Amino acid sequence: MTDGGRPLIGVSTYLEAGARWGVWELDAALLPAGYPRLVQRAGGLAALLPPDAPGHAAATVARLDGLVIAGGPDVEPVRYGAERDPRTGPPARERDAWELALIDAALAAGVPLLGICRGMQLLNVALGGTLTQHIEGHAEVVGVFGSHPVKPVPGTRYAAAVPEESSVPTYHHQAVDRLGTGLVPSAYAADGTVEAVELPAADGWALGVQWHPEMGEDLRVMRALVEAAVAATTAATAP
């Protein structure tokens, strides 16, 4: 943790070919600005983690106080033993491999972890779960975030952070199907879609949310990660 007491939170990024800005069109590691801004507003320092060799994940996570796996493209179905549905998007194999390795490293090292949208789905896949490749009603207009209410499950980590039903920014067409080993659901949409998952406290601090907190004003989910990162770092350095 930094001298100022602000934990270092790594956020995974896209890797896109032919990104354009100004006069340039180049391959780029990029991330919507809402992610680092949310980390900063919640009291953390943000570090972007572009895709790298999976073998470097443990060393990367060792330098972090917390980890966010960001939203993005669909997880390749082969990762959870499924045939590709025609409505599933093209694979992002380099990113899948890197982020799954980051998740494994964070869980092994006890580094607090927050998965957002795709990140929640990858957390589920990393622990042996599966995904439903298409649902209706959670991404109604292409390229436009919608909103809907989610209801917390009492007694969960998510409910401790956000105890009431709340409206969240949403944009996804896939969802958790079979839960990964150890994961419990901690919020639902009105249609029964699992909207948050987490590991019990005894298994470390890991939370996944299906929505996009970086597109809203509610800091509580990210603040919970930042507070967990501070607590874990303090515990690790205590005499």
C-alpha positions as CSV (number, residue, x, y, z in Angstrom):
1,M,0.0,0.0,0.0
2,T,1.2,3.5,-0.7
3,D,2.5,5.9,1.9
4,G,-0.7,7.9,1.6
5,G,-2.8,4.9,2.7
6,R,-4.4,4.5,-0.7
7,P,-4.3,0.9,-1.9
8,L,-3.1,0.0,-5.4
9,I,-6.0,-1.5,-7.4
10,G,-5.1,-3.2,-10.7
11,V,-7.8,-3.1,-13.4
12,S,-7.6,-5.4,-16.4
13,T,-7.9,-3.8,-19.9
14,Y,-9.0,-4.5,-23.4
15,L,-6.5,-5.2,-26.2
16,E,-7.9,-3.8,-29.4
17,A,-6.5,-3.7,-32.9
18,G,-6.7,-0.4,-34.8
19,A,-7.9,1.8,-32.1
20,R,-8.2,5.5,-33.2
21,W,-7.4,8.7,-31.4
22,G,-6.2,12.0,-32.9
23,V,-4.2,11.2,-36.1
24,W,-3.3,7.7,-34.8
25,E,-4.8,4.3,-35.6
26,L,-2.8,1.7,-33.7
27,D,-3.2,-1.4,-31.6
28,A,-4.0,-0.3,-28.0
29,A,-4.5,-1.5,-24.5
30,L,-7.6,0.6,-23.4
31,L,-10.2,0.9,-20.7
32,P,-13.3,3.1,-20.4
33,A,-12.3,5.9,-18.1
34,G,-15.2,5.1,-15.7
35,Y,-13.2,2.2,-14.2
36,P,-10.1,4.2,-13.0
37,R,-12.3,7.1,-12.0
38,L,-14.4,4.8,-9.8
39,V,-11.3,3.3,-8.2
40,Q,-10.0,6.8,-7.5
41,R,-13.3,8.1,-6.2
42,A,-13.6,5.1,-3.8
43,G,-10.2,5.9,-2.3
44,G,-7.8,3.7,-4.3
45,L,-5.0,4.2,-6.8
46,A,-5.7,2.7,-10.2
47,A,-3.2,0.7,-12.3
48,L,-4.1,-0.6,-15.7
49,L,-3.2,-4.3,-16.4
50,P,-3.1,-5.0,-20.2
51,P,-3.0,-8.6,-21.3
52,D,0.3,-10.3,-20.7
53,A,1.7,-13.8,-20.5
54,P,-0.4,-15.8,-18.0
55,G,2.8,-16.9,-16.3
56,H,3.3,-13.3,-15.2
57,A,0.0,-13.1,-13.4
58,A,1.3,-14.1,-9.9
59,A,4.1,-11.6,-10.0
60,T,1.7,-8.9,-11.1
61,V,-0.9,-9.7,-8.4
62,A,1.9,-9.7,-5.8
63,R,2.4,-6.0,-6.3
64,L,-1.3,-5.1,-6.0
65,D,-3.5,-4.5,-3.0
66,G,-6.7,-5.3,-4.9
67,L,-7.8,-6.5,-8.4
68,V,-10.7,-5.6,-10.7
69,I,-11.5,-7.7,-13.7
70,A,-13.3,-5.4,-16.0
71,G,-16.2,-5.9,-18.4
72,G,-15.7,-6.7,-22.1
73,P,-16.3,-9.3,-24.7
74,D,-17.9,-12.7,-24.2
75,V,-15.9,-15.5,-22.6
76,E,-15.0,-18.1,-25.2
77,P,-17.4,-21.1,-24.5
78,V,-14.7,-23.7,-24.7
79,R,-13.5,-22.3,-21.4
80,Y,-16.5,-23.8,-19.7
81,G,-16.9,-26.8,-22.0
82,A,-19.7,-25.5,-24.2
83,E,-20.4,-25.3,-27.9
84,R,-20.5,-21.7,-29.2
85,D,-24.0,-20.2,-29.6
86,P,-24.4,-18.2,-32.8
87,R,-25.2,-15.1,-30.7
88,T,-22.0,-15.4,-28.7
89,G,-19.4,-12.8,-29.8
90,P,-16.0,-13.4,-31.2
91,P,-13.3,-14.8,-28.9
92,A,-10.8,-12.7,-27.0
93,R,-8.4,-15.6,-26.3
94,E,-5.4,-13.6,-25.1
95,R,-7.6,-11.6,-22.7
96,D,-9.4,-14.8,-21.4
97,A,-6.1,-16.5,-20.7
98,W,-4.6,-13.4,-18.9
99,E,-7.6,-12.6,-16.8
100,L,-8.2,-16.2,-15.8
101,A,-4.6,-16.3,-14.6
102,L,-5.1,-13.1,-12.7
103,I,-8.1,-14.5,-11.0
104,D,-6.3,-17.7,-10.0
105,A,-3.4,-15.7,-8.7
106,A,-5.6,-13.3,-6.7
107,L,-7.5,-16.2,-5.1
108,A,-4.3,-18.1,-4.3
109,A,-2.7,-15.0,-2.7
110,G,-5.7,-13.7,-0.9
111,V,-5.8,-10.4,-2.8
112,P,-9.3,-8.9,-2.8
113,L,-11.0,-9.3,-6.1
114,L,-13.9,-7.6,-7.8
115,G,-15.3,-8.9,-11.1
116,I,-17.5,-6.6,-13.2
117,C,-19.9,-8.0,-15.8
118,R,-17.5,-10.2,-17.9
119,G,-15.3,-10.2,-14.8
120,M,-18.0,-11.8,-12.7
121,Q,-18.6,-14.4,-15.5
122,L,-14.9,-15.2,-15.6
123,L,-14.7,-15.6,-11.9
124,N,-17.5,-18.1,-12.2
125,V,-15.8,-19.9,-15.0
126,A,-12.4,-19.9,-13.2
127,L,-14.1,-21.8,-10.3
128,G,-15.7,-24.4,-12.7
129,G,-19.0,-22.8,-13.4
130,T,-20.8,-22.3,-16.7
131,L,-22.6,-19.5,-18.5
132,T,-25.9,-19.0,-20.3
133,Q,-24.8,-17.7,-23.6
134,H,-27.9,-15.5,-24.3
135,I,-30.6,-13.9,-22.3
136,E,-33.1,-11.2,-23.2
137,G,-33.8,-7.9,-21.5
138,H,-30.5,-6.9,-20.1
139,A,-29.1,-5.0,-23.1
140,E,-32.1,-3.6,-24.9
141,V,-30.3,-1.0,-27.1
142,V,-27.0,-1.7,-28.8
143,G,-24.3,0.5,-27.3
144,V,-26.6,2.0,-24.6
145,F,-26.5,1.1,-20.9
146,G,-29.9,0.4,-19.5
147,S,-30.9,0.0,-15.8
148,H,-32.9,-2.3,-13.7
149,P,-33.3,-3.1,-10.0
150,V,-31.2,-5.8,-8.2
151,K,-32.1,-7.2,-4.8
152,P,-29.4,-8.3,-2.4
153,V,-29.4,-11.6,-0.6
154,P,-29.5,-11.0,3.2
155,G,-26.4,-12.0,5.1
156,T,-24.0,-11.7,2.1
157,R,-21.0,-9.5,1.6
158,Y,-22.8,-7.6,-1.1
159,A,-25.8,-7.0,1.2
160,A,-23.5,-5.6,3.8
161,A,-22.3,-3.0,1.3
162,V,-25.7,-2.3,-0.4
163,P,-28.5,-3.5,2.0
164,E,-31.4,-2.2,-0.1
165,E,-32.8,-3.0,-3.5
166,S,-31.1,-0.6,-5.9
167,S,-31.2,0.3,-9.6
168,V,-28.0,-0.5,-11.4
169,P,-26.5,0.3,-14.9
170,T,-26.6,-2.8,-17.0
171,Y,-25.5,-4.0,-20.4
172,H,-25.0,-7.8,-20.9
173,H,-26.5,-10.7,-22.9
174,Q,-24.9,-13.6,-21.0
175,A,-25.2,-14.6,-17.4
176,V,-24.2,-17.2,-14.8
177,D,-25.7,-20.6,-15.2
178,R,-24.1,-23.2,-12.9
179,L,-22.3,-21.6,-10.1
180,G,-18.6,-22.3,-9.7
181,T,-17.2,-24.1,-6.7
182,G,-17.7,-22.2,-3.5
183,L,-19.6,-19.3,-5.0
184,V,-22.9,-18.2,-3.6
185,P,-25.4,-15.8,-5.2
186,S,-25.6,-12.4,-3.4
187,A,-28.1,-10.5,-5.6
188,Y,-30.8,-11.2,-8.2
189,A,-32.7,-9.3,-10.9
190,A,-36.5,-9.5,-10.9
191,D,-36.4,-12.1,-13.7
192,G,-34.2,-14.4,-11.5
193,T,-30.9,-13.7,-13.2
194,V,-28.0,-14.0,-10.8
195,E,-26.6,-10.4,-10.5
196,A,-23.9,-10.9,-7.9
197,V,-21.8,-13.8,-6.7
198,E,-19.2,-14.0,-3.9
199,L,-17.0,-16.4,-1.9
200,P,-17.9,-16.9,1.7
201,A,-15.6,-14.8,4.1
202,A,-13.7,-17.9,5.1
203,D,-12.5,-18.4,1.5
204,G,-11.2,-14.8,0.9
205,W,-12.6,-11.6,-0.4
206,A,-14.1,-12.1,-3.9
207,L,-17.2,-10.5,-5.3
208,G,-18.6,-10.4,-8.8
209,V,-21.4,-8.1,-10.0
210,Q,-23.1,-8.5,-13.4
211,W,-23.8,-4.8,-13.8
212,H,-21.5,-1.8,-14.4
213,P,-20.8,0.3,-11.3
214,E,-18.3,2.4,-13.3
215,M,-21.3,3.8,-15.2
216,G,-23.1,5.0,-12.2
217,E,-22.7,7.2,-9.1
218,D,-22.9,4.5,-6.4
219,L,-19.4,4.0,-4.9
220,R,-20.3,1.3,-2.4
221,V,-19.3,-1.8,-4.3
222,M,-15.9,-0.3,-5.2
223,R,-15.5,1.2,-1.8
224,A,-16.0,-2.3,-0.3
225,L,-13.1,-3.6,-2.4
226,V,-10.9,-0.7,-1.4
227,E,-11.6,-1.2,2.2
228,A,-11.0,-5.0,1.9
229,A,-7.6,-4.2,0.2
230,V,-6.6,-1.9,3.0
231,A,-7.6,-4.4,5.6
232,A,-5.8,-7.3,3.9
233,T,-2.6,-5.2,3.5
234,T,-2.7,-4.0,7.1
235,A,-3.2,-7.6,8.3
236,A,-0.3,-8.8,6.2
237,T,2.1,-6.2,7.6
238,A,1.0,-6.4,11.2
239,P,3.8,-7.5,13.6
